[in-house]
Amino acid sequence: MFTLAQARHLVATLRPRIDELIALRADLAELRADLAGGAESPLGGRAEVKALEARIYAIIEELGGHDIEVKGVAPLLLDFAGEREGRPVLWCWLEGDDDVRWYHRLECGFPGRRPA
């Protein structure tokens, strides 16, 4: 269980890895688009696709090792189990946010997000 402060601290601490995952995801999308269109890519070929996928998967596993739930990759959505006012919640960080600014009750999901 994370407090809001702990979730915020963990996002700040892991920010380089989070940013790396976002950059790798963009490279993978571009590489796949080039290859699907039959064009050569400055990013490589099929071997580089597999390497990028492996690096992305490793970062997702690393985040999971910190008890962070990766709910989406495009955009990147991270949830941290916590409690607010005696109820279980998930503190949410969405790609583009500079901090953990949202939460939702477990049974409400993303549509139930509220400012933290």
N, CA and C atoms as an extended XYZ file, in Angstrom:
348
Properties=species:S:1:pos:R:3:atomname:S:1:resname:S:1:resid:I:1 pbc="F F F"
N         0.843       -1.181        0.000 N   MET     1
C         0.000        0.000        0.000 CA  MET     1
C         0.888        1.244        0.000 C   MET     1
N         0.541        2.162       -0.850 N   PHE     2
C         1.280        3.414       -0.967 CA  PHE     2
C         0.457        4.564       -0.398 C   PHE     2
N         1.132        5.480        0.253 N   THR     3
C         0.505        6.763        0.526 CA  THR     3
C         0.672        7.595       -0.749 C   THR     3
N        -0.052        8.687       -0.837 N   LEU     4
C         0.103        9.564       -1.996 CA  LEU     4
C         1.539       10.066       -2.083 C   LEU     4
N         2.111       10.439       -0.952 N   ALA     5
C         3.496       10.927       -0.933 CA  ALA     5
C         4.468        9.858       -1.429 C   ALA     5
N         4.257        8.615       -1.017 N   GLN     6
C         5.134        7.529       -1.464 CA  GLN     6
C         5.007        7.299       -2.965 C   GLN     6
N         3.794        7.336       -3.487 N   ALA     7
C         3.592        7.157       -4.927 CA  ALA     7
C         4.282        8.272       -5.696 C   ALA     7
N         4.137        9.497       -5.206 N   ARG     8
C         4.793       10.636       -5.867 CA  ARG     8
C         6.307       10.492       -5.835 C   ARG     8
N         6.834       10.073       -4.700 N   HIS     9
C         8.285        9.888       -4.576 CA  HIS     9
C         8.786        8.800       -5.532 C   HIS     9
N         8.045        7.721       -5.631 N   LEU    10
C         8.466        6.622       -6.497 CA  LEU    10
C         8.447        7.033       -7.968 C   LEU    10
N         7.434        7.785       -8.383 N   VAL    11
C         7.403        8.276       -9.765 CA  VAL    11
C         8.609        9.172      -10.019 C   VAL    11
N         8.903       10.054       -9.090 N   ALA    12
C        10.065       10.942       -9.259 CA  ALA    12
C        11.357       10.144       -9.330 C   ALA    12
N        11.493        9.144       -8.482 N   THR    13
C        12.699        8.318       -8.447 CA  THR    13
C        12.859        7.509       -9.732 C   THR    13
N        11.756        6.960      -10.215 N   LEU    14
C        11.804        6.107      -11.406 CA  LEU    14
C        11.601        6.876      -12.712 C   LEU    14
N        11.539        8.177      -12.643 N   ARG    15
C        11.253        8.978      -13.840 CA  ARG    15
C        12.194        8.690      -15.009 C   ARG    15
N        13.494        8.506      -14.796 N   PRO    16
C        14.353        8.172      -15.937 CA  PRO    16
C        13.926        6.875      -16.641 C   PRO    16
N        13.540        5.870      -15.890 N   ARG    17
C        13.091        4.599      -16.494 CA  ARG    17
C        11.745        4.774      -17.188 C   ARG    17
N        10.854        5.562      -16.596 N   ILE    18
C         9.559        5.843      -17.202 CA  ILE    18
C         9.759        6.569      -18.528 C   ILE    18
N        10.614        7.578      -18.527 N   ASP    19
C        10.898        8.325      -19.760 CA  ASP    19
C        11.550        7.428      -20.810 C   ASP    19
N        12.404        6.524      -20.369 N   GLU    20
C        13.033        5.577      -21.294 CA  GLU    20
C        11.981        4.676      -21.933 C   GLU    20
N        11.039        4.193      -21.146 N   LEU    21
C         9.980        3.348      -21.684 CA  LEU    21
C         9.183        4.105      -22.749 C   LEU    21
N         8.864        5.364      -22.494 N   ILE    22
C         8.106        6.169      -23.453 CA  ILE    22
C         8.901        6.359      -24.742 C   ILE    22
N        10.193        6.613      -24.629 N   ALA    23
C        11.038        6.784      -25.814 CA  ALA    23
C        11.160        5.481      -26.604 C   ALA    23
N        11.330        4.371      -25.902 N   LEU    24
C        11.422        3.065      -26.567 CA  LEU    24
C        10.122        2.732      -27.293 C   LEU    24
N         9.001        3.048      -26.660 N   ARG    25
C         7.697        2.808      -27.272 CA  ARG    25
C         7.565        3.589      -28.582 C   ARG    25
N         8.010        4.838      -28.578 N   ALA    26
C         7.962        5.662      -29.787 CA  ALA    26
C         8.866        5.095      -30.882 C   ALA    26
N        10.074        4.681      -30.502 N   ASP    27
C        10.984        4.066      -31.473 CA  ASP    27
C        10.370        2.807      -32.067 C   ASP    27
N         9.754        1.984      -31.226 N   LEU    28
C         9.146        0.748      -31.702 CA  LEU    28
C         7.999        1.037      -32.671 C   LEU    28
N         7.182        2.016      -32.363 N   ALA    29
C         6.066        2.371      -33.245 CA  ALA    29
C         6.585        2.846      -34.597 C   ALA    29
N         7.611        3.673      -34.578 N   GLU    30
C         8.184        4.187      -35.821 CA  GLU    30
C         8.829        3.063      -36.639 C   GLU    30
N         9.575        2.216      -35.971 N   LEU    31
C        10.226        1.103      -36.650 CA  LEU    31
C         9.196        0.174      -37.278 C   LEU    31
N         8.158       -0.157      -36.530 N   ARG    32
C         7.104       -1.027      -37.078 CA  ARG    32
C         6.417       -0.383      -38.276 C   ARG    32
N         6.161        0.920      -38.208 N   ALA    33
C         5.519        1.617      -39.324 CA  ALA    33
C         6.409        1.575      -40.564 C   ALA    33
N         7.697        1.819      -40.386 N   ASP    34
C         8.627        1.760      -41.523 CA  ASP    34
C         8.641        0.369      -42.141 C   ASP    34
N         8.757       -0.649      -41.309 N   LEU    35
C         8.834       -2.017      -41.814 CA  LEU    35
C         7.519       -2.448      -42.471 C   LEU    35
N         6.400       -2.039      -41.908 N   ALA    36
C         5.098       -2.394      -42.488 CA  ALA    36
C         4.911       -1.742      -43.854 C   ALA    36
N         5.493       -0.572      -44.029 N   GLY    37
C         5.391        0.130      -45.301 CA  GLY    37
C         6.430       -0.315      -46.318 C   GLY    37
N         7.249       -1.257      -45.929 N   GLY    38
C         8.269       -1.772      -46.837 CA  GLY    38
C         9.502       -0.888      -46.942 C   GLY    38
N         9.568        0.134      -46.119 N   ALA    39
C        10.712        1.045      -46.169 CA  ALA    39
C        11.812        0.567      -45.228 C   ALA    39
N        13.015        0.990      -45.537 N   GLU    40
C        14.107        0.760      -44.597 CA  GLU    40
C        13.971        1.787      -43.481 C   GLU    40
N        14.446        1.429      -42.326 N   SER    41
C        14.340        2.323      -41.184 CA  SER    41
C        15.715        2.599      -40.612 C   SER    41
N        15.961        3.843      -40.250 N   PRO    42
C        17.232        4.129      -39.576 CA  PRO    42
C        17.294        3.475      -38.200 C   PRO    42
N        16.152        2.982      -37.734 N   LEU    43
C        16.104        2.323      -36.432 CA  LEU    43
C        16.431        0.839      -36.510 C   LEU    43
N        16.541        0.292      -37.720 N   GLY    44
C        16.920       -1.105      -37.866 CA  GLY    44
C        15.883       -1.939      -38.576 C   GLY    44
N        15.858       -3.222      -38.199 N   GLY    45
C        14.961       -4.176      -38.837 CA  GLY    45
C        14.261       -5.027      -37.795 C   GLY    45
N        13.937       -6.256      -38.191 N   ARG    46
C        13.177       -7.147      -37.299 CA  ARG    46
C        13.910       -7.459      -35.998 C   ARG    46
N        15.216       -7.596      -36.065 N   ALA    47
C        15.974       -7.888      -34.839 CA  ALA    47
C        15.844       -6.735      -33.842 C   ALA    47
N        15.837       -5.517      -34.356 N   GLU    48
C        15.709       -4.355      -33.473 CA  GLU    48
C        14.294       -4.253      -32.890 C   GLU    48
N        13.297       -4.713      -33.651 N   VAL    49
C        11.932       -4.775      -33.110 CA  VAL    49
C        11.928       -5.659      -31.870 C   VAL    49
N        12.489       -6.838      -31.985 N   LYS    50
C        12.526       -7.773      -30.858 CA  LYS    50
C        13.319       -7.192      -29.683 C   LYS    50
N        14.420       -6.509      -29.977 N   ALA    51
C        15.235       -5.918      -28.918 CA  ALA    51
C        14.471       -4.811      -28.196 C   ALA    51
N        13.765       -3.966      -28.955 N   LEU    52
C        12.968       -2.906      -28.337 CA  LEU    52
C        11.844       -3.491      -27.492 C   LEU    52
N        11.173       -4.516      -28.011 N   GLU    53
C        10.110       -5.172      -27.240 CA  GLU    53
C        10.662       -5.733      -25.934 C   GLU    53
N        11.831       -6.340      -25.989 N   ALA    54
C        12.437       -6.921      -24.789 CA  ALA    54
C        12.793       -5.839      -23.773 C   ALA    54
N        13.312       -4.720      -24.248 N   ARG    55
C        13.670       -3.630      -23.329 CA  ARG    55
C        12.426       -3.026      -22.684 C   ARG    55
N        11.361       -2.878      -23.460 N   ILE    56
C        10.100       -2.351      -22.919 CA  ILE    56
C         9.555       -3.310      -21.866 C   ILE    56
N         9.533       -4.591      -22.193 N   TYR    57
C         9.032       -5.597      -21.261 CA  TYR    57
C         9.850       -5.588      -19.963 C   TYR    57
N        11.165       -5.424      -20.067 N   ALA    58
C        12.020       -5.407      -18.873 CA  ALA    58
C        11.682       -4.223      -17.972 C   ALA    58
N        11.415       -3.075      -18.557 N   ILE    59
C        11.060       -1.907      -17.744 CA  ILE    59
C         9.694       -2.114      -17.090 C   ILE    59
N         8.747       -2.680      -17.824 N   ILE    60
C         7.431       -2.965      -17.245 CA  ILE    60
C         7.566       -3.929      -16.073 C   ILE    60
N         8.400       -4.942      -16.234 N   GLU    61
C         8.650       -5.877      -15.121 CA  GLU    61
C         9.307       -5.171      -13.939 C   GLU    61
N        10.239       -4.291      -14.232 N   GLU    62
C        10.904       -3.537      -13.163 CA  GLU    62
C         9.890       -2.697      -12.389 C   GLU    62
N         8.992       -2.032      -13.094 N   LEU    63
C         7.957       -1.242      -12.428 CA  LEU    63
C         7.076       -2.148      -11.567 C   LEU    63
N         6.720       -3.306      -12.106 N   GLY    64
C         5.935       -4.268      -11.345 CA  GLY    64
C         6.656       -4.728      -10.092 C   GLY    64
N         7.963       -4.819      -10.156 N   GLY    65
C         8.761       -5.195       -9.000 CA  GLY    65
C         8.689       -4.178       -7.871 C   GLY    65
N         8.255       -2.969       -8.201 N   HIS    66
C         8.048       -1.922       -7.190 CA  HIS    66
C         6.581       -1.854       -6.768 C   HIS    66
N         5.804       -2.870       -7.155 N   ASP    67
C         4.364       -2.932       -6.866 CA  ASP    67
C         3.562       -1.857       -7.585 C   ASP    67
N         4.073       -1.429       -8.731 N   ILE    68
C         3.351       -0.484       -9.581 CA  ILE    68
C         2.589       -1.294      -10.615 C   ILE    68
N         1.312       -0.986      -10.792 N   GLU    69
C         0.510       -1.650      -11.810 CA  GLU    69
C         0.582       -0.829      -13.097 C   GLU    69
N         1.068       -1.449      -14.162 N   VAL    70
C         1.087       -0.786      -15.469 CA  VAL    70
C        -0.248       -1.107      -16.131 C   VAL    70
N        -1.113       -0.111      -16.203 N   LYS    71
C        -2.467       -0.320      -16.724 CA  LYS    71
C        -2.568       -0.044      -18.218 C   LYS    71
N        -1.624        0.701      -18.751 N   GLY    72
C        -1.620        1.005      -20.178 CA  GLY    72
C        -0.233        1.434      -20.591 C   GLY    72
N         0.074        1.224      -21.857 N   VAL    73
C         1.403        1.577      -22.354 CA  VAL    73
C         1.335        2.768      -23.309 C   VAL    73
N         0.223        2.961      -23.979 N   ALA    74
C         0.081        4.084      -24.916 CA  ALA    74
C        -1.307        4.689      -24.757 C   ALA    74
N        -1.476        5.687      -23.949 N   PRO    75
C        -0.461        6.339      -23.122 CA  PRO    75
C        -0.110        5.495      -21.893 C   PRO    75
N         1.037        5.784      -21.339 N   LEU    76
C         1.492        5.064      -20.159 CA  LEU    76
C         0.627        5.460      -18.966 C   LEU    76
N         0.062        4.462      -18.296 N   LEU    77
C        -0.798        4.682      -17.136 CA  LEU    77
C        -0.319        3.771      -16.013 C   LEU    77
N         0.044        4.387      -14.897 N   LEU    78
C         0.560        3.648      -13.743 CA  LEU    78
C        -0.370        3.833      -12.551 C   LEU    78
N        -0.646        2.740      -11.849 N   ASP    79
C        -1.472        2.779      -10.648 CA  ASP    79
C        -0.691        2.263       -9.455 C   ASP    79
N        -0.976        2.845       -8.305 N   PHE    80
C        -0.326        2.512       -7.045 CA  PHE    80
C        -1.425        2.227       -6.025 C   PHE    80
N        -1.478        1.024       -5.502 N   ALA    81
C        -2.502        0.676       -4.520 CA  ALA    81
C        -2.309        1.499       -3.253 C   ALA    81
N        -3.404        2.049       -2.763 N   GLY    82
C        -3.339        2.857       -1.554 CA  GLY    82
C        -4.672        2.890       -0.843 C   GLY    82
N        -4.787        3.873        0.035 N   GLU    83
C        -6.012        4.025        0.809 CA  GLU    83
C        -6.277        5.512        0.984 C   GLU    83
N        -7.538        5.866        0.885 N   ARG    84
C        -7.965        7.252        1.094 CA  ARG    84
C        -9.262        7.215        1.876 C   ARG    84
N        -9.260        7.905        3.001 N   GLU    85
C       -10.443        7.984        3.854 CA  GLU    85
C       -10.999        6.597        4.191 C   GLU    85
N       -10.082        5.647        4.440 N   GLY    86
C       -10.471        4.307        4.844 CA  GLY    86
C       -10.919        3.383        3.722 C   GLY    86
N       -10.859        3.848        2.494 N   ARG    87
C       -11.268        3.022        1.342 CA  ARG    87
C       -10.055        2.710        0.480 C   ARG    87
N       -10.005        1.507       -0.075 N   PRO    88
C        -8.920        1.205       -1.008 CA  PRO    88
C        -9.085        2.017       -2.286 C   PRO    88
N        -7.965        2.573       -2.728 N   VAL    89
C        -7.948        3.362       -3.960 CA  VAL    89
C        -6.704        3.007       -4.760 C   VAL    89
N        -6.660        3.489       -5.970 N   LEU    90
C        -5.453        3.440       -6.786 CA  LEU    90
C        -5.056        4.882       -7.084 C   LEU    90
N        -3.840        5.238       -6.663 N   TRP    91
C        -3.265        6.526       -7.035 CA  TRP    91
C        -2.814        6.392       -8.476 C   TRP    91
N        -3.101        7.374       -9.325 N   CYS    92
C        -2.859        7.243      -10.770 CA  CYS    92
C        -1.858        8.270      -11.278 C   CYS    92
N        -0.975        7.798      -12.124 N   TRP    93
C        -0.098        8.678      -12.889 CA  TRP    93
C        -0.338        8.358      -14.353 C   TRP    93
N        -0.633        9.394      -15.138 N   LEU    94
C        -0.880        9.257      -16.563 CA  LEU    94
C         0.201       10.011      -17.317 C   LEU    94
N         0.715        9.393      -18.367 N   GLU    95
C         1.727       10.036      -19.194 CA  GLU    95
C         1.311       11.473      -19.496 C   GLU    95
N         2.243       12.378      -19.294 N   GLY    96
C         1.977       13.795      -19.482 CA  GLY    96
C         1.807       14.522      -18.156 C   GLY    96
N         1.434       13.780      -17.112 N   ASP    97
C         1.333       14.382      -15.777 CA  ASP    97
C         2.735       14.583      -15.223 C   ASP    97
N         2.936       15.677      -14.490 N   ASP    98
C         4.244       15.890      -13.884 CA  ASP    98
C         4.335       15.261      -12.496 C   ASP    98
N         3.199       14.757      -11.998 N   ASP    99
C         3.155       14.184      -10.656 CA  ASP    99
C         1.947       13.250      -10.578 C   ASP    99
N         1.849       12.493       -9.507 N   VAL   100
C         0.663       11.674       -9.257 CA  VAL   100
C        -0.414       12.638       -8.772 C   VAL   100
N        -1.431       12.845       -9.578 N   ARG   101
C        -2.438       13.866       -9.282 CA  ARG   101
C        -3.857       13.322       -9.185 C   ARG   101
N        -4.041       12.024       -9.375 N   TRP   102
C        -5.374       11.445       -9.450 CA  TRP   102
C        -5.478       10.191       -8.600 C   TRP   102
N        -6.682        9.810       -8.294 N   TYR   103
C        -6.958        8.532       -7.652 CA  TYR   103
C        -8.332        8.074       -8.117 C   TYR   103
N        -8.614        6.803       -7.930 N   HIS   104
C        -9.967        6.301       -8.125 CA  HIS   104
C       -10.180        5.102       -7.225 C   HIS   104
N       -11.428        4.899       -6.852 N   ARG   105
C       -11.765        3.709       -6.088 CA  ARG   105
C       -11.572        2.494       -6.984 C   ARG   105
N       -11.280        1.359       -6.384 N   LEU   106
C       -10.985        0.143       -7.147 CA  LEU   106
C       -12.127       -0.224       -8.080 C   LEU   106
N       -13.351       -0.142       -7.596 N   GLU   107
C       -14.490       -0.577       -8.384 CA  GLU   107
C       -14.918        0.446       -9.445 C   GLU   107
N       -14.335        1.632       -9.448 N   CYS   108
C       -14.738        2.666      -10.401 CA  CYS   108
C       -13.835        2.749      -11.632 C   CYS   108
N       -12.610        2.307      -11.507 N   GLY   109
C       -11.691        2.338      -12.645 CA  GLY   109
C       -11.389        3.744      -13.135 C   GLY   109
N       -10.769        3.808      -14.290 N   PHE   110
C       -10.319        5.076      -14.862 CA  PHE   110
C       -11.438        6.115      -14.962 C   PHE   110
N       -12.669        5.726      -15.350 N   PRO   111
C       -13.734        6.740      -15.440 CA  PRO   111
C       -14.046        7.410      -14.105 C   PRO   111
N       -13.689        6.785      -12.999 N   GLY   112
C       -13.959        7.341      -11.679 CA  GLY   112
C       -12.816        8.166      -11.108 C   GLY   112
N       -11.867        8.545      -11.941 N   ARG   113
C       -10.711        9.312      -11.458 CA  ARG   113
C       -11.121       10.660      -10.896 C   ARG   113
N       -10.467       11.006       -9.814 N   ARG   114
C       -10.696       12.303       -9.159 CA  ARG   114
C        -9.341       12.924       -8.800 C   ARG   114
N        -9.279       14.239       -8.683 N   PRO   115
C        -8.022       14.857       -8.254 CA  PRO   115
C        -7.617       14.381       -6.859 C   PRO   115
N        -6.337       14.147       -6.669 N   ALA   116
C        -5.829       13.645       -5.391 CA  ALA   116
C        -5.832       14.732       -4.329 C   ALA   116
